[in-house]
């Protein structure tokens, strides 16, 4: 019964994914290339630093600064499991230390990327960022999804990190590709 309820709860995300993905891509493609991107997750030790590193790698030489932050616990390193799995994908998290999201970080970001809808709402409600400037990373997934939320792998085994990081990498690559596409002159804001 529990599995059935969970599956029903996720039905809207599965059904709406194609539409949400199209809207997220259109939002990014309609902009001039952002000068900065802020990637957020809860603690800034697993998901957001990995996503920021992938985005930074994909946007290298494009003039877009990428930073990450979280809502709790500054100064913490990424867990060893996170570091090891990230390393398999060419990302070094060994020197990363978490930082708190601040008004200035949000204000300076042209685009804020979150891991779930609750974080997106918090950015809009707490920091006053326009909703159009806040995107969910999971909405960029080119594959069918069970949920738009990027799962938090903290305290999970290596295979969970592997799956989460593979999804983050897919989504970040799709986002970076949309960022670097030049909008047609009539599409520019």
HELIX and SHEET records of a PDB file:
HELIX    1   1 UNK A    2  UNK A   29  1                                  28    
HELIX    2   2 UNK A   47  UNK A   58  1                                  12    
HELIX    3   3 UNK A   80  UNK A   88  1                                   9    
HELIX    4   4 UNK A  103  UNK A  108  1                                   6    
HELIX    5   5 UNK A  117  UNK A  127  1                                  11    
HELIX    6   6 UNK A  131  UNK A  133  5                                   3    
HELIX    7   7 UNK A  137  UNK A  140  5                                   4    
HELIX    8   8 UNK A  158  UNK A  180  1                                  23    
HELIX    9   9 UNK A  185  UNK A  187  5                                   3    
SHEET    1   A 4 UNK A  65  UNK A  70  0                                        
SHEET    2   A 4 UNK A  36  UNK A  41  1                                        
SHEET    3   A 4 UNK A 111  UNK A 114  1                                        
SHEET    4   A 4 UNK A 134  UNK A 136  1                                        
END                                                                             
